[in-house]
Amino acid sequence: MAGRTSTPDPPRTWSARHLPRAAALALGLVAVALLGTCSARPGVLEQVRILGVLKVATRNSPTAYYYGAQGPEGPEFDLAARFAHELGVPVEFVTLRTPAAVLAEVASGRAHLGAAGLSITSAWEREVAFSRPYQRVRLHLVHRRDRPRPERLDALGTRTLEVVAGSAHAAALAELARGVPALRYTEVDGVDTLDLLDRVWTGEIDTTVADRNEFSLTRNFHPELRIAFNLPNASELAWALPRGDRALAARVDAYLASIESDMPALVQRYYAADDRFDYAGARQLVRDAEDRLPALRRHFEDTAREFGEDWRVLAAIGYQESRWNPLAVSPTGVRGVMMLTAETAEALGIEDRADPAQSIRGGASYLHQMRESIPARVPEPDRTWLALAAYNIGYGHLEDARVLAQSHGKDPDSWQDVREFLPLLAQERFYLQLKRGYARGWEAARFVDNVRSYLDVLEWVSPEPSPGSG
């Protein structure tokens, strides 16, 4: 079932539903008048101007659009929201299950464009037009590192190779099969590439094809996967556009050309491994506790007393987020000791994220909100670990993991049981069943693991919690 999300024109919160009722009705009547008469259908840019919104078909997918802890995220969300901002209108996303459904939404005119991590293929070009490519990605044959490595396509032998039915990967293999008669592969319905990568990891199948973005995502929670070799062809990712609308195509191409220099940062944000989740080691933490923590400890203790928290929990979060660096800034713009986003800081009343006291208070306030959301029946320490997971991934996604755990006969109030299911929020066969859709669940699991590790060390070097902490 398609879902609709109206997203603000950055950085203001604004959408068509906030218009006065009469104005919204007027927009609708104008649109009906234009589209229902015998006159030529207006071009897409004119439709956008009249309706006051850019309608974008997408997929709930890590390579396109999903809800994160702070709201909508994803590479296509970023790109399309910026384009709508350039047009001076908000953007409305329509989430669909398959690339074919995205193409149909664009071809029918129900969406102004499709932004869903789509690869340009000859078959799809018969249905829609494509923008200039915004990214070119290599295709990999992927296997487990503890299995014999295939050396080339015509040497797979009895190894199973599965790809998503009707996908660009299947089209690439079909093209290659014309020159490699021995190539055998199976197209599978009802899955996405991340599902097939998971099957390679579990040993259900031997190999699959993934592009560089997809492989980078799965390496976060399946480090045993390896690239056997690169396929000779590559995928060009682009937006789907209505056929024949030259004005829209020119505007989109000019926009994508203008942000070409920004693409490496976008790729880094969504696909690069996050070294903040690498355990720094107890020895380094002890050194940092001697060198960096003294300047911040008073802020951690004061804030902990205010919120009834153990200051060492807040300090462990701060170390995970910034290594206790008040001036830390990420490529995505989060900053400060607790690495708050601008939106979170504003919601929490934090004016200066670089000020240690304000940053720590903001982080503590947000953790307190998450802790208060956990059902009262959940005992400690599970309550704290679940709150930390919600702090990282958002309470809604934590609830999805708890529902998933309970549906599999596990305890939704047990951190260890819920932790087992968090990574499954990144797999299509699970997240399509859940209320909030895709999430980077493995990050939340690692976040909690790391904070617990840092907390263990802090409890050793500073055995006494602050007076009044809970």
Secondary structure by P-SEA (a helix, b strand, c coil): cbbbbbbcccccccccccccaaaaaaaaaaaaaaaccccccccaaaaaaaacbbbbbbccccccccccccccccaaaaaaaaaaaaacbbbbbbbbccaaaaaaaaaacccccccccccccaaaaaccccccccbbbbbbbcccccccccccccccccbbbbcccccaaaaaaaaaaaacccbbbbbbccccaaaaaaaaaacccccccccaaaaaaaccccccccccccccbbbbbbbbbcccaaaaaaaaaaaaaaaccaaaaaaaaccccccccccccaaaaaaaaaccccccaaaaaaaaaaacccaaaaaaaaaacccccccccccccccccccccaaaaaaacccccccaaaaaaaaaaaaaaaaaacccccccaaaaaaaaaaacccaaaaaaaaaaaaaaccccccaaaaaacccccccccccccccccccaaaaaaaaaaaaaaaaaaaaaaccccccccc
